[in-house]
Amino acid sequence: MALASKRKKKQREIASRLLLLRERLFDNASDMARSVKLSPQAWYNYETGRRSLDAEIAAIVVEEHGVDYNWLYGGSLDTLEDEVRKLIEGGGQPPQPSSALQRKTAAKRKRASRKRKTHRDNDNNGADPHR
């Protein structure tokens, strides 16, 4: 197998573990991206294998989510802590997001709700759309 082909295969394997981790921890990719300080598009590029995982992002994933490099790069569950291993295997509960992340997410939802309401009010000029 050619070296480039092996690299692509390895990149796809890592991407599949990133996707698995995200699916176990979060309801959507945006929350996962935020947890590792990336834009949703950048996270998507890593989790689909369009971009190879660099050491800086790998370190953030390891630090923030309790996985280790052996699992991330090699798929080994042997060195994971029990709670993380159960989560990856599908039997555990995801840890609660940090309170800072919860506050940011709640504030973002509140701003979006206000924006939708303002937009709706402006579109209808205050008139009831159901009449």
Secondary structure, 3 states (H helix, E strand, C coil): CCHHHHHHHHHHHHHHHHHHHHHHHCCCHHHHHHHCCCCHHHHHHHHCCCCCCCHHHHHHHHHHHCCCHHHHHHCCCCCCCHHHHHHHHCCCCCCCCCHHHHHHHHHHHHHHHHHHHHHHHHHHCCCCCCC
